[in-house]
Amino acid sequence: TNSNALKGGKWGLATSLDQMKALKNLAVGVVGFGRIGREVVSRLRPFRCRILVYDPVTNAADIDAAGGTPVALQELLSQADVITLHCPSTSATRGMLNSESLAKTRPGVSIINLARGDLIDPNALTAALQSGHVAAAALDVFSPEPIPADHPILKLDNVIVASHIASTSVPAVRKLRETAARLALMALNGEPLVNVIN
């Protein structure tokens, strides 16, 4: 909201001082402790915030060793001031943030989704943002993509959106292309493929 206020010609705080919080005093919930989730935890540690991690397939000792606290999803939802999603889209995770689960979050929670758009029910998130239960959202992914031009979430001042570009860089695109080429070559050579979907 400060950026929006500044663009509108208003210099200064866009909210009252008591609404602003230091990351050190927040609980950050990280959903997914794969490669990216681990990097997020690594970057949060210097801020000395409380880091709650939910990942049903990761050993709790690994989360502890990285500086996070392993928790159940319900505990993360009820205790986190910020929830950041870094898990794949599976039958267990699709729609994990919906009307029911968002109602269990702390009032004023902020939601970050850089993973997959379908992890969040867009109508439920929009309603929670409009009511103020969710204070803010930062979304690089959405369901569906591209976001329909008339979607109400695009009109909200408490939402930052990007067009699924969080992983875009020259090295990332090169790695993606090389990986696709390597998999195609493996298939042509009759070699077993990793990550086979069907």
Legacy VTK file of the C-alpha trace (Angstrom):
# vtk DataFile Version 3.0
C-alpha trace
ASCII
DATASET POLYDATA
POINTS 198 float
0.000 0.000 0.000
2.932 2.352 0.533
3.929 2.011 -3.124
0.356 2.779 -4.204
0.218 5.824 -1.911
3.540 7.116 -3.223
2.398 6.671 -6.832
-0.673 8.698 -5.882
1.501 11.581 -4.685
1.346 10.868 -0.931
4.736 10.734 0.777
4.916 9.007 4.166
3.374 6.018 5.857
0.408 4.487 4.062
-0.730 2.763 7.258
-0.472 3.642 10.914
2.834 2.891 12.619
1.253 0.213 14.830
0.303 -1.727 11.666
3.952 -2.027 10.580
5.911 -4.997 11.901
9.527 -6.072 11.753
10.161 -9.483 10.203
12.054 -10.414 13.388
8.760 -10.284 15.289
6.756 -12.387 12.844
6.132 -16.087 12.369
6.682 -17.124 8.764
5.058 -20.335 7.592
6.885 -22.108 4.770
4.795 -24.771 3.032
7.096 -27.177 1.228
10.675 -27.963 2.180
12.113 -29.017 -1.157
14.943 -27.201 -2.897
13.187 -23.831 -2.990
11.592 -24.092 0.462
15.026 -24.821 1.935
16.470 -21.751 0.219
13.645 -19.602 1.586
14.323 -20.861 5.125
18.030 -20.184 4.637
17.298 -16.597 3.642
14.856 -16.045 6.518
17.240 -17.221 9.246
19.327 -14.011 9.449
16.141 -12.040 10.205
15.597 -14.190 13.328
11.896 -14.602 12.737
10.069 -17.717 13.851
10.115 -20.135 10.897
7.353 -22.746 10.804
7.736 -25.446 8.157
5.125 -27.875 6.894
6.217 -30.688 4.615
4.655 -34.118 5.120
7.478 -35.993 3.384
10.515 -34.325 4.961
12.214 -35.606 8.080
11.579 -33.265 11.033
15.268 -33.442 11.967
16.204 -31.964 8.569
13.838 -29.036 9.152
15.256 -28.500 12.662
18.821 -28.625 11.340
17.996 -25.939 8.766
16.644 -23.602 11.459
12.924 -24.207 11.002
10.320 -25.668 13.302
8.431 -28.628 11.831
4.672 -28.228 12.295
1.403 -29.661 11.040
-0.403 -27.632 8.399
-3.182 -26.651 10.826
-0.597 -25.278 13.275
1.127 -23.334 10.510
-2.194 -21.840 9.371
-3.167 -20.734 12.872
0.222 -19.320 13.925
1.872 -17.802 10.834
1.788 -14.075 10.154
3.091 -14.754 6.646
2.464 -17.932 4.643
4.688 -18.663 1.664
3.945 -21.607 -0.632
6.749 -23.678 -2.193
5.165 -27.053 -2.890
4.116 -28.892 -6.051
0.583 -29.123 -7.354
-0.714 -32.559 -6.379
-4.088 -33.993 -5.466
-3.174 -33.308 -1.813
-2.114 -29.681 -2.328
-4.537 -28.358 -4.964
-6.831 -25.840 -3.303
-5.015 -26.174 0.019
-5.782 -22.513 0.692
-9.540 -22.267 0.354
-12.405 -20.673 2.303
-12.128 -23.216 5.113
-8.346 -23.127 5.526
-8.088 -19.347 5.106
-10.652 -18.938 7.898
-8.202 -20.791 10.181
-5.402 -18.320 9.499
-4.543 -15.410 11.753
-6.417 -12.206 10.952
-4.053 -9.986 8.993
-1.997 -12.818 7.505
-0.043 -12.184 4.307
0.018 -14.859 1.590
2.849 -15.404 -0.905
2.500 -17.890 -3.751
5.457 -18.476 -6.052
4.714 -22.172 -6.523
1.563 -23.147 -8.434
-1.607 -21.167 -9.027
-3.982 -23.988 -8.202
-2.721 -24.264 -4.612
-5.094 -21.394 -3.797
-8.801 -21.056 -4.532
-8.780 -17.617 -6.207
-12.342 -16.748 -5.176
-11.658 -17.617 -1.535
-8.456 -15.559 -1.542
-10.201 -12.603 -3.180
-12.985 -12.685 -0.569
-10.465 -12.954 2.290
-8.497 -9.993 0.902
-11.653 -7.924 0.431
-12.803 -8.642 3.996
-9.379 -7.798 5.413
-8.887 -11.226 7.006
-5.924 -11.634 4.649
-4.018 -8.359 4.798
-2.017 -8.784 1.610
-0.961 -11.208 -1.093
1.991 -11.469 -3.452
1.244 -13.791 -6.366
3.519 -14.881 -9.187
1.127 -17.670 -10.147
-2.651 -17.793 -10.420
-5.517 -20.068 -11.345
-6.192 -19.769 -14.227
-3.229 -18.270 -16.029
-3.193 -15.719 -17.384
-5.348 -13.978 -14.805
-8.555 -12.874 -16.524
-8.266 -9.119 -17.168
-11.513 -8.470 -15.305
-10.686 -10.583 -12.229
-11.451 -8.585 -9.056
-8.117 -9.508 -7.462
-6.409 -7.189 -9.971
-8.291 -4.213 -8.563
-7.141 -4.720 -4.968
-4.499 -2.388 -3.568
-3.263 -5.059 -1.149
-2.143 -7.468 -3.889
1.103 -7.599 -5.837
0.935 -9.727 -8.988
3.514 -10.934 -11.474
3.085 -13.011 -14.620
4.678 -16.307 -13.504
8.201 -14.919 -13.872
9.768 -15.716 -10.469
12.068 -18.357 -11.939
12.895 -16.489 -15.121
16.537 -15.696 -15.767
19.042 -16.541 -18.479
20.607 -19.390 -16.419
17.169 -20.771 -15.440
15.895 -20.798 -19.026
19.143 -22.403 -20.222
18.827 -25.125 -17.553
15.177 -25.732 -18.494
16.037 -26.095 -22.173
19.036 -28.346 -21.493
16.962 -30.538 -19.185
14.200 -30.891 -21.800
16.768 -31.765 -24.478
18.484 -34.289 -22.184
15.130 -35.962 -21.397
14.236 -36.130 -25.089
17.618 -37.729 -25.839
17.116 -40.255 -23.014
13.691 -41.162 -24.447
15.136 -41.585 -27.949
17.871 -43.834 -26.547
15.313 -45.958 -24.674
16.730 -45.010 -21.287
14.498 -44.912 -18.192
13.054 -41.432 -17.645
12.911 -39.585 -14.346
9.704 -37.877 -13.183
7.419 -39.890 -15.459
3.828 -38.670 -15.024
1.998 -41.402 -16.957
LINES 1 199
198 0 1 2 3 4 5 6 7 8 9 10 11 12 13 14 15 16 17 18 19 20 21 22 23 24 25 26 27 28 29 30 31 32 33 34 35 36 37 38 39 40 41 42 43 44 45 46 47 48 49 50 51 52 53 54 55 56 57 58 59 60 61 62 63 64 65 66 67 68 69 70 71 72 73 74 75 76 77 78 79 80 81 82 83 84 85 86 87 88 89 90 91 92 93 94 95 96 97 98 99 100 101 102 103 104 105 106 107 108 109 110 111 112 113 114 115 116 117 118 119 120 121 122 123 124 125 126 127 128 129 130 131 132 133 134 135 136 137 138 139 140 141 142 143 144 145 146 147 148 149 150 151 152 153 154 155 156 157 158 159 160 161 162 163 164 165 166 167 168 169 170 171 172 173 174 175 176 177 178 179 180 181 182 183 184 185 186 187 188 189 190 191 192 193 194 195 196 197
